[in-house]
Amino acid sequence: MTLLSVRDLTVKFAMRDQNLTALNKISFDLAKGERLGIVGESGAGKSITGFSLMKLLSHPGFIDSGQILLEGEDLIELSDARMRAIRGNRMAMIFQDPMVTLNPVLTIGQQMVETLRAHRKLSESDAKQISIVKLREVYIPSPEERLDQYPHELSGGMRQRIVIAIALLLDPQLIIADEPTTALDVTIQADIMDLLLELCQSNKVGLILITHDLGVVSQMTERLLVMYAGKIIEAGRTREIINDPQHPYTQGLINALPQQTEPGRPLKQIPGNMPSLSAIPTGCPFNPRCEYALDHCRTTPPEIVRYGNVEVACHEVSRLNAERSEEQGA
């Protein structure tokens, strides 16, 4: 059953002389309990997607058109008061830096109890007990003591576990995790991702994982969206895309992984950079960086179409696959 359905979502930023398009008619679905990854370089539109789903866009950003349907209810049409009731309660977001998420002048207990009592009719004592249970679920040692501590007294890994506990406080149906391990040491990252996966599976919570790390996505998610310049350019089962990417951009991302290069050889990279919102190329936005681009790639935007087991936005996907098959046959 579908939990979240996004249809033709377009987000723009109001500049002095024009509106710049940050998300260009993106559409996708998320089933209950499903784990979806969103990948792409910085500037692709990943985080904007997460903020848009939560209706947390800051001025000058705004949702221009489209639908965000949470179990059939269009979030775009909701009042601020109604949306506040949904945030935390039915959908929650985990941000990159826990020190930005947590209030430095309130104890962990105050923040957790305040969150619970804002959405539930609970006594302070009952709210504290629920907070302790949630801290135990994320393997926080001595949770009773942690309630009286301030964020700065805890390690980065501990803070991120607490952020996850707060996200799960009200048993939401959906968690949006925006680069949840960026601010952590490499040794802690795997533990946090394993914890998040375990909690989502045990609580049957839907997850949207926003990241640039294809290794994390391959371990954490069931389906994958690849974004470029505010558009979804490839979508499908994670394993299908990782094992057999169709779009030249997706191929470039996977080929750029260190394990794809022989020891002692230079790392492969995609030439050029993600275009700015004010200079998105005509036609396929990836065409200036694509070695396979032809004239129509530079003039006509490709529609996302079904190809094999994935959906892909590329004019030349059939030709490139045919050439690849010939090379393998030879």
C-alpha positions as MATLAB code, in Angstrom:
seq = 'MTLLSVRDLTVKFAMRDQNLTALNKISFDLAKGERLGIVGESGAGKSITGFSLMKLLSHPGFIDSGQILLEGEDLIELSDARMRAIRGNRMAMIFQDPMVTLNPVLTIGQQMVETLRAHRKLSESDAKQISIVKLREVYIPSPEERLDQYPHELSGGMRQRIVIAIALLLDPQLIIADEPTTALDVTIQADIMDLLLELCQSNKVGLILITHDLGVVSQMTERLLVMYAGKIIEAGRTREIINDPQHPYTQGLINALPQQTEPGRPLKQIPGNMPSLSAIPTGCPFNPRCEYALDHCRTTPPEIVRYGNVEVACHEVSRLNAERSEEQGA';
ca = [
       0.000    0.000    0.000;
       1.285    3.465   -0.943;
       2.353    5.658    1.948;
       3.722    8.642    0.029;
       2.989    9.697   -3.532;
       4.798   12.670   -5.055;
       3.460   13.963   -8.367;
       5.121   16.561  -10.613;
       6.632   18.400   -7.659;
       8.205   21.659   -8.796;
      10.157   23.879   -6.414;
      11.475   27.312   -7.318;
      13.557   30.047   -5.719;
      12.395   33.631   -6.167;
      15.300   35.785   -7.258;
      15.218   39.500   -8.004;
      14.787   39.105  -11.767;
      13.544   35.525  -12.201;
      12.388   32.330  -10.515;
      15.003   29.564  -10.579;
      13.797   25.950  -10.763;
      15.381   23.711   -8.106;
      13.076   20.689   -8.578;
      11.585   20.080  -11.998;
       8.412   17.950  -11.943;
       9.714   15.045   -9.899;
       7.399   12.081   -9.236;
       7.815    8.950   -7.149;
       5.973    6.644   -4.746;
       6.938    5.085   -1.429;
       5.152    2.034   -0.025;
       4.574    1.522    3.689;
       7.759    0.220    5.313;
       9.770    0.672    2.106;
      13.298    2.130    2.047;
      14.084    4.550   -0.774;
      17.456    6.121   -1.542;
      18.033    9.458   -3.289;
      21.548   10.013   -4.649;
      23.382   12.607   -6.700;
      26.118   15.213   -6.432;
      25.801   18.377   -4.371;
      23.294   20.645   -6.069;
      21.273   17.796   -7.597;
      18.198   18.636   -5.516;
      18.336   15.835   -2.933;
      18.047   17.915    0.234;
      15.544   20.306   -1.365;
      13.367   17.256   -1.990;
      13.509   16.293    1.699;
      12.749   19.811    2.913;
       9.901   20.122    0.408;
       8.276   16.896    1.611;
       8.330   18.265    5.172;
       7.235   21.742    3.975;
      10.299   23.244    5.616;
      11.525   25.318    2.678;
      12.912   28.693    3.694;
      12.342   31.918    1.762;
      13.012   32.498   -1.122;
      12.236   28.821   -1.870;
       8.631   27.825   -2.536;
       6.611   24.924   -3.917;
       5.378   26.089   -7.303;
       3.181   23.129   -8.277;
       2.576   19.415   -7.844;
       1.265   17.152   -5.109;
       2.723   15.515   -1.995;
       0.173   12.900   -0.958;
       0.631   11.257    2.448;
      -1.902    8.423    2.474;
      -3.978   10.443    0.029;
      -3.794   13.756    1.936;
      -2.120   16.534   -0.059;
       0.409   18.160    2.279;
       0.807   21.166   -0.011;
      -2.795   22.184    0.644;
      -2.525   21.965    4.448;
      -2.373   24.932    6.816;
       0.759   25.529    8.894;
      -1.075   24.351   12.035;
      -2.163   21.093   10.406;
       1.331   20.540    9.016;
       2.870   21.014   12.470;
       0.613   18.230   13.730;
       1.920   15.911   10.986;
       5.627   16.699   11.446;
       7.082   14.435   14.097;
       3.782   12.651   14.472;
       3.390   10.960   11.070;
       6.638   11.941    9.378;
       9.979   12.990   10.837;
      13.309   14.210    9.509;
      16.865   13.462   10.606;
      19.250   16.251    9.596;
      22.966   16.185    8.768;
      24.313   17.819   11.919;
      22.798   16.826   15.281;
      24.204   19.978   16.924;
      21.972   22.031   14.605;
      18.973   19.809   15.351;
      19.315   19.760   19.134;
      18.745   22.882   21.242;
      22.031   23.579   23.086;
      20.356   25.266   26.080;
      17.858   22.485   26.847;
      18.633   19.075   28.302;
      17.976   15.977   26.225;
      15.076   15.151   28.544;
      13.473   18.565   28.134;
      13.613   18.287   24.355;
      12.172   14.778   24.247;
       9.433   15.466   26.801;
       8.483   18.713   25.047;
       8.155   16.876   21.728;
       5.952   14.175   23.214;
       3.670   16.537   25.108;
       3.236   18.785   22.055;
       1.555   15.900   20.238;
       0.184   13.668   22.992;
      -1.810   14.250   26.169;
       0.820   12.887   28.568;
       2.043   13.718   32.025;
       5.674   14.737   32.348;
       6.407   11.460   34.162;
       4.872    9.334   31.391;
       6.700   11.347   28.724;
      10.002   10.753   30.536;
       9.372    7.007   30.654;
       8.659    6.892   26.918;
      11.841    8.928   26.305;
      13.895    6.427   28.308;
      12.427    3.533   26.312;
      13.302    5.248   23.026;
      16.855    5.973   24.197;
      17.256    2.298   25.056;
      16.043    1.374   21.568;
      18.945    3.325   20.053;
      21.396    1.717   22.500;
      22.128    4.794   24.603;
      23.833    3.619   27.807;
      22.369    4.830   31.133;
      19.411    6.594   29.442;
      18.077    7.950   32.737;
      21.292    9.930   33.197;
      21.338   11.166   29.588;
      17.987   12.899   30.065;
      19.669   15.402   32.393;
      22.608   16.094   30.074;
      23.007   18.846   27.484;
      23.932   18.108   23.835;
      27.484   19.457   24.214;
      28.172   16.874   26.924;
      27.688   13.985   24.487;
      29.801   12.613   21.649;
      28.795   13.115   18.008;
      27.663    9.514   17.649;
      25.634    9.732   20.846;
      23.976   12.957   19.684;
      22.979   11.407   16.374;
      21.492    8.390   18.176;
      19.445   10.800   20.288;
      18.267   12.616   17.151;
      17.115    9.250   15.769;
      15.371    8.493   19.083;
      13.559   11.849   18.890;
      12.533   11.121   15.293;
      11.015    7.822   16.466;
       9.369    9.247   19.604;
       5.882    9.461   18.134;
       6.131    6.311   16.001;
       6.009    8.078   12.607;
       5.159    6.221    9.426;
       7.953    7.923    7.482;
      11.472    9.099    8.285;
      13.454   11.324    5.928;
      17.180   11.045    6.694;
      19.294   13.764    5.047;
      22.948   12.659    5.062;
      22.537   11.419    8.657;
      26.196   10.436    9.110;
      27.994   13.333    7.373;
      29.173   14.943   10.628;
      30.423   11.671   12.142;
      33.700    9.778   12.129;
      33.904    6.971    9.583;
      34.078    4.397   12.388;
      30.731    5.621   13.790;
      28.911    5.955   10.460;
      28.353    2.226    9.912;
      26.952    1.799   13.434;
      24.447    4.630   12.923;
      23.300    3.297    9.546;
      22.929   -0.241   10.925;
      20.885    1.172   13.802;
      18.631    3.164   11.478;
      18.058    0.115    9.268;
      17.264   -2.082   12.269;
      14.776    0.431   13.694;
      13.014    0.959   10.362;
      12.673   -2.767    9.791;
      11.491   -3.565   13.329;
       8.987   -0.684   13.401;
       7.959   -1.017    9.726;
       8.772    2.634    9.125;
       9.177    4.003    5.611;
      12.597    5.575    4.998;
      13.831    8.109    2.471;
      17.629    8.170    2.683;
      19.273   11.184    1.063;
      22.988   10.648    0.489;
      25.860   10.873   -1.968;
      27.261    7.524   -0.770;
      26.330    4.736   -3.178;
      27.855    2.157   -0.846;
      25.444    3.135    1.938;
      22.506    3.172   -0.488;
      23.286   -0.332   -1.741;
      23.167   -1.674    1.821;
      20.242    0.357    3.154;
      17.623    0.793    0.444;
      15.305   -1.263   -1.722;
      14.650    1.326   -4.414;
      16.775    4.187   -5.698;
      16.286    7.580   -7.338;
      19.235    9.209   -9.097;
      18.892   12.992   -9.344;
      20.666   15.519  -11.538;
      19.997   19.269  -11.776;
      16.618   18.986  -10.058;
      15.351   16.045  -12.097;
      15.041   12.314  -11.517;
      17.094   10.751  -14.306;
      17.009    7.097  -13.232;
      14.744    5.142  -10.886;
      14.285    1.499  -10.005;
      15.310   -1.297   -7.679;
      18.595   -0.437   -5.989;
      20.314   -3.675   -6.997;
      19.247   -3.261  -10.622;
      20.710    0.243  -10.822;
      23.917   -0.528   -8.925;
      24.618   -3.681  -10.947;
      23.519   -2.365  -14.351;
      23.195    1.450  -14.458;
      21.515    2.777  -17.593;
      22.017    6.547  -17.504;
      25.539    7.788  -18.352;
      25.479    9.931  -15.186;
      24.680    6.934  -12.980;
      27.419    4.980  -14.727;
      29.812    7.842  -14.005;
      28.894    7.904  -10.302;
      29.504    4.166   -9.945;
      32.723    4.231  -11.991;
      34.014    7.017   -9.720;
      33.912    4.745   -6.666;
      37.467    3.977   -5.446;
      36.886    0.200   -5.630;
      36.190    0.543   -9.360;
      39.783    1.628  -10.027;
      42.831   -0.614   -9.978;
      45.370    0.169   -7.221;
      47.910    2.737   -8.340;
      45.696    4.119  -11.110;
      44.062    7.577  -11.018;
      40.462    7.610   -9.815;
      37.857    7.983  -12.521;
      35.735   11.112  -12.428;
      32.892   12.756  -14.271;
      34.266   15.807  -16.119;
      32.854   19.217  -15.260;
      30.501   20.231  -12.468;
      26.819   20.245  -11.604;
      25.260   23.290  -13.338;
      23.996   26.169  -11.208;
      20.243   26.816  -11.101;
      20.735   29.926  -13.239;
      22.637   28.062  -15.961;
      20.938   24.692  -16.466;
      21.650   23.621  -20.073;
      18.890   23.238  -22.624;
      17.999   19.714  -23.634;
      19.336   17.034  -21.325;
      20.898   18.855  -18.343;
      23.762   16.341  -18.300;
      24.701   16.859  -21.968;
      27.779   19.133  -21.431;
      29.395   16.411  -19.292;
      28.213   13.404  -21.313;
      30.598   11.772  -23.782;
      27.657   10.171  -25.627;
      25.611   13.355  -26.203;
      24.284   14.001  -29.730;
      22.615   17.062  -31.215;
      19.101   16.256  -29.960;
      20.497   15.761  -26.449;
      21.460   19.437  -26.540;
      18.056   20.692  -27.665;
      15.313   18.343  -26.400;
      14.839   17.339  -22.725;
      14.453   13.547  -22.475;
      11.306   12.126  -20.897;
      11.726    9.456  -18.222;
      10.637    6.147  -19.797;
      10.642    2.491  -18.858;
      13.723    0.642  -20.081;
      14.115   -2.953  -18.916;
      13.625   -3.014  -15.164;
      14.291    0.690  -14.541;
      13.002    4.098  -15.579;
      15.573    6.332  -17.224;
      15.673    9.805  -18.831;
      18.157    9.405  -21.689;
      17.624    9.730  -25.457;
      20.416    7.298  -26.234;
      19.875    4.487  -23.722;
      18.818    1.954  -26.400;
      21.779    2.749  -28.652;
      24.279    2.631  -25.790;
      22.983   -0.734  -24.603;
      23.121   -2.144  -28.133;
      26.726   -0.975  -28.513;
      27.625   -2.421  -25.126;
      26.077   -5.779  -26.058;
      28.049   -5.842  -29.321;
      31.290   -5.130  -27.467;
      30.591   -7.887  -24.950;
      29.671  -10.298  -27.755;
      32.909   -9.510  -29.553;
];
